[in-house]
Amino acid sequence: MKLDRLKELRHFRPGKTWIILGVALAIGGLAAFAASRYLNTRVEAIEARAKGKTTQVVVAKVDIARGVKLDNTNVAIRNVPNEFSHSVAVTPDDFPRVDGQALAYPVKAGEMILWGLMETQKAPTFSARVEAGRRAMTVPVDEINSISGLLEPGDMIDLIATVDQNGKKLTFPLLQRVHVLATGQRQVDDAAGDKHQYTTVTIDTSPTQAQNLIVARELGKLTALLRNPEDEQPIGAEVNDLASLLGMQTKPKAPGGGGQARRAVPVIYGNSKVPPEALYLRRTGGRAIVNPGEAGATPVSQPAQPASTDAAGTITTTIGMR
């Protein structure tokens, strides 16, 4: 039997189908071997990179929508290989700078937080430069008051006021060591030698100084004197209450001062007809006269009977029946 089978195999001639099948099996074997070698190589490369250096970055813990502020509840820290770490990714050391800031673009869970995804902060307003309790006031200037346009933000100046008081010119230091905040719309000092045109200067004052400055600006002229920042020597006494200095505020009379107060008393007449204004008298030089504040009033002579004065200083006049 074995000899017969060997004879058959010796006389076997493979057909076309067998040839194709053999070639397909060979190609399949080669492809499987190549794929196995490639996968093994990739696994080894990934394992080698995993054992290399990594960088900690801040990633989104959950999906974060646009406008949501970052905090510890929606972000986490993840170790990322250096090859896959983004150069502008936010690191844990930088997180305090973005904590509480909103995102300008949405971020998926697991994605790194990049600086370019954050909303840009608005530039601080000019009022933020004014300290608490201080006031920024703008005053107009000309070629002389601007020191020929050489006045710069950050300079120290003295303001001298010149007012007309009873036909005479009165000049006095109004403000001293005043800090210039801005010249025109320029808030910072530019390169030296650049000349700028401006017609206003914004200075730093207290509320009281601002009031005095307004009064002086309305009544007279202001002149600016440029001062060395290290010069602290005053040039006379600074005016604290300009309105009182110029006599614009009237002082109320002190109670009980300046003589006896006027006390009006009613006078009872008989059947005679007198004007209503004659019913109110005041004491002046021993006579009872009509209060001059009433229009059309006429003096009334003191009656024959003497007037008596009580302890309170009130004059009591008795007029007899006619």
C-alpha positions in Angstrom: 0.0 0.0 0.0 2.8 2.3 0.9 4.6 1.6 -2.3 1.5 2.3 -4.3 1.0 5.6 -2.6 4.5 6.6 -3.1 4.2 5.8 -6.8 1.1 7.9 -7.0 2.9 10.9 -5.3 5.8 10.4 -7.6 3.6 10.6 -10.7 1.5 13.6 -9.1 1.5 16.7 -11.2 0.0 19.8 -9.4 -2.6 21.7 -11.3 -3.1 25.4 -11.5 -5.4 25.5 -8.5 -2.8 24.0 -6.2 -0.2 26.4 -7.4 -2.4 29.4 -6.6 -3.2 28.0 -3.2 0.4 27.5 -2.3 1.3 31.0 -3.4 -1.5 32.5 -1.3 -0.5 30.5 1.8 3.1 31.7 1.4 2.1 35.4 1.0 -0.2 35.1 4.1 2.5 33.6 6.1 4.9 36.4 5.2 2.3 39.1 5.9 1.6 37.6 9.4 5.2 37.5 10.2 5.8 41.1 9.1 2.8 42.3 11.1 3.9 40.5 14.1 7.4 42.0 13.9 5.9 45.6 13.3 3.6 45.3 16.3 6.3 44.0 18.6 8.6 46.9 17.5 5.9 49.5 18.2 5.1 48.1 21.6 8.8 48.1 22.5 9.0 51.8 21.3 6.0 52.8 23.4 7.3 51.1 26.4 10.6 52.8 26.0 9.0 56.2 25.8 6.8 55.5 28.8 10.0 54.8 30.8 11.4 58.2 29.6 11.0 61.7 30.9 7.5 63.2 31.4 6.0 66.6 32.1 3.1 67.6 34.3 0.5 69.6 32.6 -3.0 70.9 33.5 -5.8 69.1 31.6 -9.5 69.3 31.6 -11.2 66.9 34.0 -14.5 67.2 32.3 -15.8 69.0 29.2 -15.5 72.7 29.8 -17.6 75.1 27.8 -16.6 78.6 26.6 -16.8 81.2 29.3 -16.5 78.8 32.2 -13.9 79.7 34.8 -11.2 77.3 35.7 -10.9 75.9 39.2 -9.9 72.8 41.0 -13.2 71.1 40.3 -12.9 71.0 36.5 -9.1 70.5 35.9 -6.5 67.9 36.9 -2.8 67.3 36.6 -1.5 64.6 34.2 2.0 63.3 33.4 2.6 63.6 29.7 5.7 62.4 27.8 7.9 65.2 26.7 7.3 64.3 23.1 3.6 64.8 23.4 3.6 67.8 25.8 2.6 71.1 24.2 5.1 74.0 24.6 2.3 76.5 25.6 0.5 74.1 27.9 -0.4 75.4 31.4 1.7 73.7 34.1 0.8 73.3 37.8 3.2 76.1 38.7 1.4 78.4 36.3 -2.1 77.4 37.4 -2.5 80.2 40.0 -2.2 82.7 37.2 -5.2 81.2 35.4 -7.2 80.1 38.4 -10.6 81.8 38.2 -10.2 83.0 34.6 -12.6 82.0 31.9 -12.0 80.0 28.7 -12.3 81.7 25.3 -12.8 78.3 23.6 -14.4 75.0 24.7 -12.1 72.2 25.8 -12.8 68.4 25.8 -12.1 66.2 28.8 -8.5 65.1 28.8 -7.2 67.9 26.6 -4.4 70.1 27.8 -5.2 73.7 28.9 -3.3 76.0 26.7 -2.5 79.7 27.3 -4.1 80.6 23.9 -7.4 79.2 25.1 -7.8 81.7 27.9 -9.8 84.9 27.6 -7.5 87.9 27.5 -7.8 90.2 30.5 -9.0 93.8 29.9 -6.5 96.5 30.4 -6.9 98.4 33.7 -8.8 101.6 33.4 -7.3 105.0 34.3 -9.3 105.2 37.5 -7.4 102.1 38.8 -4.3 104.3 39.0 -6.0 106.7 41.4 -5.4 105.6 45.0 -8.3 105.3 47.5 -9.1 108.7 49.0 -7.5 110.6 46.2 -9.0 112.3 43.1 -7.7 112.8 39.6 -8.5 116.2 38.2 -7.9 117.6 34.7 -6.9 121.3 34.3 -6.3 123.2 31.0 -2.8 124.3 30.3 -1.1 126.5 27.7 2.4 126.8 26.4 3.6 128.4 29.6 1.9 126.2 32.1 3.0 123.0 30.2 6.6 124.2 30.6 6.8 124.6 26.8 5.3 121.1 26.3 8.1 119.5 28.4 5.8 118.4 31.2 5.7 114.6 31.4 3.6 112.1 33.3 5.2 111.4 36.6 6.6 114.9 37.1 6.1 117.0 40.3 4.7 120.5 40.0 3.6 123.4 42.2 0.5 125.3 41.3 0.5 129.0 42.0 -2.9 130.8 42.0 -3.4 134.5 41.1 -6.8 136.0 41.9 -8.2 139.5 41.9 -9.1 140.5 45.5 -10.8 144.0 45.9 -9.0 145.3 42.8 -5.6 143.9 43.9 -3.7 140.9 42.5 -3.2 138.2 45.1 -0.7 135.5 44.4 -0.1 132.5 46.7 0.9 128.8 46.4 -2.3 126.7 46.0 -0.9 123.2 45.7 2.7 121.9 46.2 4.3 118.6 45.1 1.5 117.6 42.9 1.9 114.4 40.9 1.2 114.6 37.2 -0.8 111.5 36.2 -1.2 112.3 32.5 -0.6 115.0 29.9 -3.4 115.0 27.4 -4.2 111.3 26.9 -0.6 110.1 27.5 -0.2 108.3 30.8 3.4 107.1 30.6 6.6 108.8 29.8 7.8 108.1 26.3 11.4 108.2 24.9 13.3 111.3 25.8 13.3 114.0 23.1 9.8 113.3 21.8 7.6 116.4 22.0 3.8 116.0 22.3 1.1 118.5 21.9 -1.6 118.7 24.6 -3.9 121.2 26.2 -4.8 119.5 29.5 -2.9 118.0 32.4 -4.4 115.5 34.8 -3.0 115.7 38.4 -3.4 113.7 41.6 -5.2 115.7 44.4 -7.2 115.2 47.5 -10.9 116.1 47.6 -10.2 119.3 49.5 -7.4 120.3 47.1 -9.7 119.6 44.2 -12.3 122.0 45.6 -9.7 124.7 46.1 -8.4 124.2 42.6 -11.9 124.6 41.1 -12.4 127.9 43.1 -9.0 129.2 42.0 -9.6 128.2 38.4 -12.9 130.1 38.3 -11.6 133.2 40.0 -8.2 133.7 38.6 -5.2 132.1 36.9 -3.1 129.1 37.6 0.6 128.8 36.9 2.5 125.5 37.1 6.1 125.4 38.4 8.2 122.3 37.7 9.8 120.8 40.8 12.6 118.4 41.3 11.1 115.1 42.5 13.6 115.0 45.4 12.9 118.6 46.5 10.7 118.6 49.5 11.2 122.2 50.6 7.8 124.0 50.8 7.4 127.5 49.3 5.2 129.1 51.9 2.0 127.8 53.5 -0.3 125.9 51.3 -3.9 127.2 51.3 -6.3 124.7 52.9 -9.6 126.7 52.6 -9.5 129.1 49.6 -13.1 130.1 49.9 -12.6 131.4 53.5 -9.4 133.1 52.4 -11.2 135.1 49.8 -14.1 135.9 52.0 -16.6 133.9 50.0 -18.2 132.2 53.0 -20.0 134.3 55.6 -19.6 133.3 59.2 -22.8 132.9 61.2 -23.3 135.1 64.2 -22.4 133.5 67.5 -25.4 132.9 69.7 -25.6 135.5 72.5 -22.8 137.6 71.1 -22.9 141.1 69.7 -25.3 142.7 72.1 -28.8 141.9 73.1 -31.1 140.2 70.7 -34.1 142.0 69.4 -37.3 141.0 71.2 -40.6 142.1 69.5 -43.5 142.6 71.9 -47.2 143.1 71.0 -48.7 146.5 72.0 -52.4 146.6 73.0 -54.2 149.9 72.0 -57.7 151.1 72.8 -60.2 151.9 70.1 -57.7 153.7 68.0 -56.8 152.4 64.6 -53.2 151.8 63.9 -51.4 150.1 61.0 -50.6 146.4 61.6 -46.9 147.0 61.4 -47.0 149.3 64.4 -47.8 146.4 66.7 -44.2 145.2 66.7 -41.6 147.5 68.5 -38.0 147.2 69.3 -35.8 149.0 71.7 -33.3 151.5 70.3 -31.7 154.3 72.3 -34.5 154.3 74.9 -37.3 154.7 72.3 -39.8 152.2 70.9 -39.8 152.3 67.1 -41.4 150.2 64.5 -39.4 147.3 63.1 -37.7 148.7 60.0 -37.9 145.4 58.2 -41.6 146.0 57.6 -42.4 147.9 54.4 -44.2 151.2 54.8 -43.7 151.3 58.5 -43.7 154.7 60.3 -42.0 155.4 63.7 -44.2 155.4 66.7 -43.3 157.7 69.6 -42.8 156.3 73.1 -45.9 156.8 75.3 -45.9 159.0 78.3 -45.7 156.0 80.7 -42.2 154.6 81.0 -41.3 151.2 79.7 -40.3 148.5 82.0 -37.9 145.7 81.2 -38.2 142.2 82.7 -35.3 139.9 83.6 -35.4 138.3 80.1 -34.7 141.7 78.5 -38.2 142.1 77.0 -39.7 145.6 76.8 -43.2 145.9 78.0 -45.0 149.1 76.9 -48.4 150.1 78.1 -50.5 152.6 76.1 -53.6 154.1 77.6 -57.1 154.3 76.3 -57.9 157.3 74.1 
